[in-house]
Amino acid sequence: NTGTGAIVVTYTDITEQRQYEEALRASEHRIRLVTDAMPALISYIDRDLNYNFTNRAFEEWFKQSRDEIDQKPMAQLLGPEEFARHREYLERTLGGQRVVFEIEQQLPGGSKYVLKTYVPNFDSNGQVAGFFALEQDVTQHRLTSEALNQAYRHMEKRVLERTKELTELNQQLRLEVTERQ
């Protein structure tokens, strides 16, 4: 203040910044529309293993809202035992590998067989910033496959039993024919 009573006023044009923010919000809205329509669970987990994004199917499986899940540590949502079963896959993904695996997972509504794909997301320095997770319920497929395998084993056992019975009958018939001669 020079004592002249002069005031300096500066203005910053933030129009461009507002346009970027609006475009970002519109883009996020479109992404949500698409991912929420998917029957598979879709999420993004950061390198600290906190959820940053989940779709509607994810909320339904875990019986929690997005607001309850976002920023929640994976270990807390899954629980200590379930998280420990995922540890190997998480380490490989955070090491930069794309990982696909099937696991029987305990959920609030019971257990399900889940096919999971973890895809690492790299930052501009080539470091893993987090990963995208796609999870699909394969319970019905798995149960059907197990039922078919069980039916096949049962049928194979019956064929062996029947073959044994026929072999014994053939031997008995040969013996009777030999005795008659």
KEKE-3310 file (N, C-alpha, C; in steps of 0.2 Angstrom, whole numbers, plus 5000, padded with zeros to 4 digits):
npx = (5004:5004:4999:4991:4979:4975:4969:4973:4966:4964:4959:4955:4953:4943:4936:4940:4944:4933:4926:4933:4931:4917:4917:4924:4915:4904:4910:4913:4900:4895:4903:4899:4886:4888:4896:4888:4877:4883:4883:4894:4906:4914:4928:4940:4955:4967:4985:4987:4978:4965:4948:4943:4933:4918:4905:4887:4884:4894:4890:4878:4882:4890:4882:4882:4883:4890:4896:4899:4909:4919:4935:4937:4948:4953:4956:4947:4934:4934:4937:4948:4952:4947:4954:4967:4967:4968:4980:4992:4988:4986:4998:5006:4999:5001:5014:5015:5009:4996:4983:4973:4961:4952:4941:4934:4923:4919:4904:4893:4880:4882:4893:4902:4908:4920:4927:4941:4949:4963:4970:4984:4986:4996:5006:5013:5026:5029:5026:5015:5000:4988:4975:4963:4948:4939:4926:4917:4903:4904:4898:4886:4890:4902:4896:4888:4898:4905:4894:4893:4905:4904:4894:4899:4910:4902:4895:4906:4911:4900:4900:4912:4909:4898:4905:4913:4904:4899:4910:4912:4901:4903:4914:4908:4899:4908:4914:4903:4900:4912:4911:4900:4905)
npy = (4994:5010:5022:5028:5024:5016:5001:4985:4974:4958:4946:4929:4919:4906:4898:4888:4879:4875:4870:4858:4851:4849:4841:4830:4826:4822:4812:4803:4800:4793:4782:4776:4773:4763:4753:4750:4743:4731:4714:4708:4710:4725:4734:4747:4746:4754:4756:4755:4746:4750:4752:4762:4763:4756:4746:4744:4730:4726:4732:4725:4712:4713:4719:4732:4750:4761:4772:4767:4757:4764:4769:4761:4749:4734:4723:4725:4725:4712:4704:4696:4682:4679:4689:4685:4673:4679:4685:4681:4683:4696:4701:4697:4705:4718:4718:4719:4710:4703:4695:4680:4670:4657:4656:4650:4660:4668:4676:4689:4683:4670:4657:4658:4653:4661:4669:4678:4693:4702:4717:4726:4744:4756:4770:4786:4784:4771:4763:4753:4759:4755:4743:4736:4727:4713:4703:4688:4678:4661:4651:4643:4637:4630:4621:4614:4608:4600:4591:4585:4578:4570:4562:4556:4549:4540:4533:4527:4519:4510:4504:4497:4488:4481:4475:4467:4458:4452:4446:4437:4429:4424:4416:4407:4401:4395:4386:4378:4373:4366:4356:4349:4342)
npz = (5000:4995:5000:4991:4989:4979:4971:4966:4955:4950:4938:4934:4920:4921:4913:4903:4912:4919:4908:4906:4918:4917:4905:4910:4920:4913:4905:4915:4919:4908:4907:4919:4916:4906:4913:4924:4918:4915:4919:4925:4939:4941:4945:4951:4959:4969:4970:4984:4988:4989:4986:4972:4962:4958:4951:4948:4950:4958:4970:4973:4975:4986:4995:4998:4997:4984:4990:5002:4999:4991:4992:5003:5010:5002:5010:5020:5015:5009:5020:5032:5030:5017:5009:5011:5004:4991:4990:4983:4970:4970:4973:4961:4951:4956:4953:4940:4931:4921:4927:4928:4936:4944:4958:4973:4982:4997:5000:5006:5004:5003:4996:4980:4964:4956:4942:4939:4933:4933:4929:4927:4929:4923:4928:4921:4923:4922:4933:4943:4945:4950:4948:4936:4939:4934:4937:4936:4939:4939:4944:4941:4929:4934:4943:4935:4927:4936:4940:4928:4926:4938:4934:4923:4929:4937:4927:4920:4930:4931:4919:4920:4930:4924:4914:4921:4926:4914:4909:4919:4918:4905:4907:4916:4907:4897:4905:4908:4895:4893:4902:4898:4887)
capx = (5000:5008:4995:4987:4972:4975:4968:4974:4961:4966:4954:4958:4948:4942:4931:4942:4945:4926:4924:4936:4927:4911:4918:4926:4909:4900:4913:4912:4893:4894:4907:4895:4880:4890:4898:4882:4873:4886:4882:4900:4908:4920:4931:4947:4959:4973:4991:4987:4973:4959:4943:4942:4928:4914:4899:4881:4884:4898:4886:4873:4886:4893:4876:4884:4883:4896:4899:4902:4914:4924:4941:4938:4953:4951:4956:4942:4928:4934:4938:4955:4953:4946:4959:4973:4967:4969:4986:4996:4986:4987:5006:5008:4996:5005:5021:5014:5006:4989:4981:4966:4961:4945:4942:4928:4923:4913:4901:4887:4874:4885:4899:4901:4914:4921:4932:4943:4954:4966:4974:4987:4986:5003:5007:5017:5033:5029:5024:5008:4996:4983:4973:4956:4946:4933:4924:4911:4900:4904:4895:4882:4895:4906:4892:4886:4904:4906:4889:4894:4911:4902:4890:4904:4913:4897:4894:4912:4911:4894:4903:4917:4905:4895:4910:4916:4898:4898:4916:4911:4896:4906:4918:4904:4896:4913:4915:4897:4901:4917:4909:4895:4908)
capy = (5000:5016:5027:5032:5021:5012:4994:4981:4968:4953:4941:4924:4916:4899:4895:4882:4874:4873:4865:4852:4848:4847:4835:4825:4823:4819:4806:4798:4798:4788:4776:4773:4770:4757:4748:4748:4739:4725:4709:4707:4715:4729:4739:4749:4746:4758:4752:4754:4741:4753:4753:4768:4763:4750:4746:4742:4723:4725:4734:4720:4706:4714:4722:4739:4755:4763:4776:4763:4754:4768:4771:4755:4744:4728:4718:4726:4722:4704:4700:4693:4675:4679:4693:4681:4669:4683:4689:4679:4686:4703:4703:4697:4710:4724:4717:4721:4705:4702:4688:4677:4665:4656:4655:4650:4666:4669:4683:4690:4679:4663:4656:4658:4652:4668:4670:4685:4695:4708:4720:4732:4751:4759:4777:4788:4782:4764:4760:4751:4764:4751:4738:4735:4720:4711:4697:4685:4673:4655:4646:4638:4633:4626:4616:4609:4604:4595:4586:4580:4574:4565:4557:4552:4544:4535:4529:4523:4513:4505:4500:4492:4483:4477:4471:4462:4453:4449:4442:4431:4425:4421:4411:4402:4398:4391:4380:4373:4370:4361:4350:4345:4339)
capz = (5000:4994:5003:4986:4989:4973:4972:4960:4955:4944:4936:4930:4916:4922:4908:4901:4917:4920:4903:4907:4923:4914:4901:4914:4924:4907:4903:4921:4919:4902:4910:4924:4912:4903:4918:4928:4914:4914:4924:4929:4944:4938:4950:4950:4965:4968:4973:4991:4988:4991:4980:4969:4958:4958:4947:4952:4951:4964:4976:4974:4977:4993:4998:5001:4992:4981:4994:5007:4996:4988:4997:5008:5009:4999:5015:5025:5011:5008:5026:5032:5027:5009:5007:5012:4998:4985:4991:4978:4964:4970:4972:4954:4948:4958:4950:4933:4927:4920:4931:4927:4940:4947:4965:4977:4986:5002:5000:5011:5002:5002:4992:4973:4960:4952:4937:4940:4929:4936:4924:4930:4926:4924:4927:4916:4925:4921:4939:4943:4949:4953:4943:4935:4941:4931:4941:4933:4942:4935:4949:4938:4924:4938:4946:4929:4925:4941:4939:4922:4928:4942:4930:4919:4933:4938:4921:4919:4936:4929:4913:4923:4934:4920:4910:4925:4927:4908:4909:4924:4915:4899:4910:4918:4901:4895:4910:4907:4889:4893:4906:4894:4882)
cpx = (5004:5004:4991:4980:4970:4974:4970:4970:4964:4960:4958:4952:4948:4937:4933:4943:4938:4923:4927:4933:4921:4912:4920:4920:4905:4903:4912:4905:4892:4897:4902:4889:4882:4892:4892:4877:4876:4884:4888:4902:4914:4922:4938:4950:4965:4979:4991:4981:4967:4954:4942:4935:4924:4908:4893:4881:4888:4894:4881:4876:4888:4888:4878:4884:4890:4900:4902:4908:4920:4929:4941:4944:4950:4951:4950:4935:4928:4934:4945:4956:4953:4952:4966:4973:4968:4976:4991:4994:4987:4994:5008:5005:5000:5012:5021:5011:4999:4988:4974:4966:4953:4946:4935:4928:4917:4911:4895:4881:4876:4891:4897:4908:4914:4927:4934:4949:4956:4971:4977:4987:4993:5003:5012:5025:5034:5028:5017:5005:4990:4981:4965:4954:4940:4932:4917:4909:4900:4901:4891:4886:4899:4902:4890:4892:4905:4901:4890:4900:4909:4898:4894:4908:4909:4896:4900:4913:4906:4897:4908:4914:4901:4899:4912:4910:4898:4904:4915:4906:4899:4910:4914:4901:4902:4914:4909:4898:4906:4915:4904:4899:4912)
cpy = (5006:5022:5031:5029:5017:5004:4990:4975:4964:4948:4935:4920:4909:4895:4889:4877:4871:4868:4859:4848:4845:4841:4829:4822:4819:4812:4801:4795:4792:4782:4772:4769:4763:4751:4746:4743:4732:4720:4707:4712:4719:4734:4741:4749:4750:4754:4751:4749:4744:4754:4760:4769:4756:4751:4743:4734:4722:4727:4728:4714:4707:4718:4728:4744:4757:4768:4773:4759:4758:4770:4766:4751:4737:4722:4719:4723:4715:4701:4697:4687:4676:4683:4689:4676:4672:4686:4687:4682:4693:4705:4702:4703:4717:4724:4718:4716:4705:4695:4686:4671:4664:4654:4655:4656:4666:4676:4683:4685:4672:4663:4656:4656:4658:4667:4677:4687:4702:4711:4726:4738:4754:4767:4779:4786:4774:4760:4758:4756:4760:4746:4738:4728:4719:4704:4694:4679:4667:4649:4640:4634:4628:4620:4611:4605:4598:4590:4582:4576:4568:4560:4553:4547:4538:4530:4524:4517:4508:4501:4495:4486:4478:4473:4466:4456:4449:4444:4436:4426:4421:4415:4405:4398:4393:4385:4375:4369:4364:4355:4346:4340:4333)
cpz = (5000:4997:4997:4986:4983:4975:4966:4961:4949:4944:4932:4927:4918:4918:4905:4906:4919:4914:4903:4912:4921:4910:4905:4918:4919:4906:4909:4921:4913:4904:4915:4921:4909:4908:4923:4924:4913:4920:4928:4934:4941:4943:4948:4958:4964:4971:4980:4993:4991:4985:4978:4965:4958:4954:4951:4954:4957:4970:4978:4977:4985:4997:5002:4995:4990:4986:5000:5005:4994:4994:5003:5006:5007:5005:5020:5021:5011:5015:5026:5029:5019:5006:5006:5006:4991:4985:4985:4971:4964:4970:4965:4950:4949:4955:4943:4929:4927:4923:4930:4931:4942:4954:4968:4982:4990:5001:5005:5010:5001:4998:4984:4970:4956:4948:4937:4935:4932:4931:4927:4926:4928:4923:4922:4917:4924:4927:4939:4948:4953:4948:4942:4936:4937:4934:4938:4937:4938:4939:4945:4933:4928:4941:4941:4927:4930:4941:4933:4923:4933:4939:4926:4923:4935:4933:4919:4924:4934:4924:4915:4926:4929:4915:4914:4926:4920:4907:4913:4921:4909:4902:4912:4912:4898:4899:4909:4901:4889:4897:4903:4889:4884)
residu = (ASN:THR:GLY:THR:GLY:ALA:ILE:VAL:VAL:THR:TYR:THR:ASP:ILE:THR:GLU:GLN:ARG:GLN:TYR:GLU:GLU:ALA:LEU:ARG:ALA:SER:GLU:HIS:ARG:ILE:ARG:LEU:VAL:THR:ASP:ALA:MET:PRO:ALA:LEU:ILE:SER:TYR:ILE:ASP:ARG:ASP:LEU:ASN:TYR:ASN:PHE:THR:ASN:ARG:ALA:PHE:GLU:GLU:TRP:PHE:LYS:GLN:SER:ARG:ASP:GLU:ILE:ASP:GLN:LYS:PRO:MET:ALA:GLN:LEU:LEU:GLY:PRO:GLU:GLU:PHE:ALA:ARG:HIS:ARG:GLU:TYR:LEU:GLU:ARG:THR:LEU:GLY:GLY:GLN:ARG:VAL:VAL:PHE:GLU:ILE:GLU:GLN:GLN:LEU:PRO:GLY:GLY:SER:LYS:TYR:VAL:LEU:LYS:THR:TYR:VAL:PRO:ASN:PHE:ASP:SER:ASN:GLY:GLN:VAL:ALA:GLY:PHE:PHE:ALA:LEU:GLU:GLN:ASP:VAL:THR:GLN:HIS:ARG:LEU:THR:SER:GLU:ALA:LEU:ASN:GLN:ALA:TYR:ARG:HIS:MET:GLU:LYS:ARG:VAL:LEU:GLU:ARG:THR:LYS:GLU:LEU:THR:GLU:LEU:ASN:GLN:GLN:LEU:ARG:LEU:GLU:VAL:THR:GLU:ARG:GLN)
# end
